[in-house]
């Protein structure tokens, strides 16, 4: 993958923000009713890891305009200390304006991950669902590099989603990943301690990766 290949994906999301504003469409989620469902599944990594009653730090990686923070507030997740990170200053500026008392980082973690601390949990919602004009191999290269960095920055676990291959048809602009390929990569390169969730009715699946 070209050095700036993934930044084309960032540009796509910035164009969505410009067109649709601070909405679910502004981060290219087509259906509003599915947004909270994804958040519920992502945050469930904390419960499954028996950490529901403990104070934990959570990095919302690719936070956009911090919609996850609003979800956590509505659902009264008071045990979660929220921190947002995005590569796009345009998204971060809106997030900071909405939640001035929260911590946000604007950084490309592949360029430098030393500027941010480690976190108990990292959520990567929608980071790997779209590949846009990148080839599968280019996106896979980006995916594996970024996952390895995130694994080093989390203390307890992280969650991410990708598009499923068990669908009637695939879209060229989406990142459809087979369960076999995903399991093989995680087991050989990171850990065998992970859970794959395919139980929430969307054409994607979510993966919880744990550190013991």
C-alpha positions in Angstrom: 0.0 0.0 0.0 1.2 3.5 -0.8 2.3 5.4 2.3 -0.8 7.7 2.1 -3.3 5.1 0.9 -5.3 5.0 4.1 -5.5 8.8 4.1 -7.8 8.6 1.1 -10.2 6.9 3.4 -9.9 9.8 5.8 -10.6 12.2 3.0 -13.8 10.3 2.2 -15.1 10.7 5.7 -14.2 14.4 5.7 -16.2 14.8 2.6 -19.1 13.0 4.3 -18.8 15.4 7.2 -18.8 18.4 4.9 -21.9 17.2 3.1 -24.0 15.9 6.0 -22.6 17.6 9.1 -22.4 16.1 12.6 -24.8 13.2 12.0 -24.6 9.5 11.4 -24.4 10.2 7.7 -21.5 12.5 8.4 -19.5 9.4 9.4 -21.1 7.4 6.6 -23.3 5.1 8.6 -26.4 4.7 6.4 -29.0 3.8 9.1 -29.5 5.7 12.3 -31.2 2.7 14.0 -28.0 0.6 13.6 -25.7 3.1 15.2 -26.5 2.4 18.9 -26.6 -1.3 18.1 -22.9 -1.1 17.1 -22.0 0.9 20.2 -23.7 -1.6 22.4 -21.8 -4.5 20.9 -18.5 -2.6 21.0 -18.8 -1.6 24.7 -19.9 -5.1 25.6 -16.3 -6.1 25.5 -16.0 -4.5 29.0 -18.8 -6.7 30.4 -17.6 -9.9 28.8 -14.1 -9.2 30.3 -15.8 -9.0 33.8 -14.9 -5.3 34.1 -18.3 -3.8 34.2 -18.1 -2.5 37.8 -14.5 -1.2 37.6 -13.3 2.2 36.5 -11.7 1.8 33.1 -10.1 4.0 30.5 -11.5 3.7 26.9 -10.0 5.1 23.8 -12.5 5.8 21.0 -10.1 5.3 18.1 -11.4 7.1 15.0 -13.8 9.0 17.2 -15.1 11.3 14.6 -17.3 13.9 16.4 -17.5 11.7 19.5 -20.9 10.1 19.0 -19.8 7.3 21.2 -19.3 9.7 24.1 -22.9 10.8 23.7 -24.0 7.1 23.7 -22.1 6.4 26.9 -23.6 9.4 28.6 -27.2 8.5 27.6 -26.7 4.9 28.8 -25.1 6.0 32.1 -21.7 4.3 31.7 -20.2 6.2 34.6 -17.4 3.8 35.1 -15.8 4.6 31.7 -13.3 7.3 31.3 -13.7 8.3 27.7 -10.8 9.6 25.5 -11.2 10.3 21.8 -8.6 10.0 18.9 -8.9 10.9 15.3 -6.5 11.5 12.5 -8.7 14.3 11.1 -8.5 17.8 12.7 -11.9 18.6 11.2 -13.6 15.9 13.3 -11.5 16.6 16.4 -12.4 20.4 16.3 -16.1 19.5 16.4 -15.7 16.9 19.2 -13.7 19.3 21.4 -16.3 22.0 20.9 -19.1 19.6 22.0 -17.2 18.1 24.9 -14.6 20.6 26.1 -13.9 18.8 29.3 -13.0 15.6 27.6 -9.5 14.6 26.2 -9.0 14.3 22.5 -6.0 13.5 20.4 -5.4 14.4 16.8 -2.7 12.1 15.7 -1.7 9.5 13.1 -0.8 6.6 15.3 1.1 4.9 12.4 3.4 7.9 12.3 3.9 8.2 16.0 2.2 6.2 18.8 4.5 7.5 21.6 2.5 10.7 22.1 -0.5 8.8 23.6 -0.6 6.6 26.7 -1.9 3.1 27.0 -5.6 2.5 27.7 -7.6 -0.3 29.3 -9.8 -0.7 26.2 -9.8 0.6 22.7 -12.8 0.7 20.5 -12.4 0.9 16.7 -15.9 1.2 15.3 -16.0 1.6 11.5 -12.3 1.9 11.0 -12.1 -1.2 8.9 -15.5 -1.4 7.3 -14.7 0.7 4.2 -11.7 0.4 2.0 -13.0 2.8 -0.7 -10.7 2.5 -3.8 -7.9 0.6 -2.0 -7.4 -3.0 -3.1 -8.0 -5.8 -0.6 -4.3 -6.3 -0.2 -3.7 -2.7 0.4 -6.4 -2.5 3.0 -5.3 -5.8 4.6 -1.8 -4.4 5.0 -3.1 -1.2 6.6 -5.4 -3.3 8.8 -2.7 -5.6 10.1 -0.3 -2.8 10.8 -2.8 -0.8 12.7 -4.1 -3.7 14.7 -0.6 -4.6 15.8 -0.1 -1.0 17.1 -3.4 -1.0 18.9 -2.5 -4.3 20.5 0.5 -2.6 22.0 -1.5 0.3 23.3 -4.2 -1.5 25.2 -3.9 -3.1 28.6 -7.0 -5.3 28.6 -8.5 -5.5 25.2 -9.9 -3.9 22.1 -12.8 -4.3 19.7 -13.2 -3.7 16.0 -15.6 -4.6 13.2 -15.2 -5.6 9.6 -17.6 -6.5 6.9 -18.7 -10.1 6.6 -18.2 -12.4 3.6 -21.3 -14.4 4.5 -23.5 -12.1 2.4 -25.4 -12.5 -0.8 -23.1 -10.0 -2.5 -20.1 -7.9 -1.7 -19.4 -4.2 -2.4 -16.1 -3.3 -3.9 -15.7 -0.3 -1.6 -16.2 -2.3 1.6 -13.7 -4.5 3.5 -15.1 -8.0 3.6 -12.9 -10.3 5.6 -13.2 -14.1 5.9 -13.4 -15.6 9.4 -10.5 -17.9 8.5 -8.2 -15.2 7.4 -9.0 -13.1 10.4 -8.6 -15.9 12.9 -5.3 -17.0 11.3 -3.8 -13.5 11.5 -4.8 -13.0 15.1 -3.7 -16.4 16.3 -0.3 -16.3 14.6 0.6 -12.6 15.0 -1.1 -11.4 18.2 -3.1 -13.8 20.4 -5.5 -16.8 20.4 -7.6 -15.0 23.1 -10.3 -13.4 21.0 -14.1 -13.6 20.5 -15.9 -13.1 17.2 -19.5 -11.8 17.4 -21.8 -12.3 14.5 -25.1 -12.2 16.5 -26.5 -8.7 16.1 -28.1 -8.8 12.7 -25.9 -6.6 10.5 -23.7 -7.5 7.5 -20.6 -7.3 9.6 -19.0 -8.9 12.6 -17.2 -7.6 15.6 -14.1 -9.0 17.2 -12.9 -8.7 20.8 -9.2 -9.2 21.3 -8.1 -9.6 24.9 -4.7 -9.3 26.7 -4.0 -11.6 29.6 
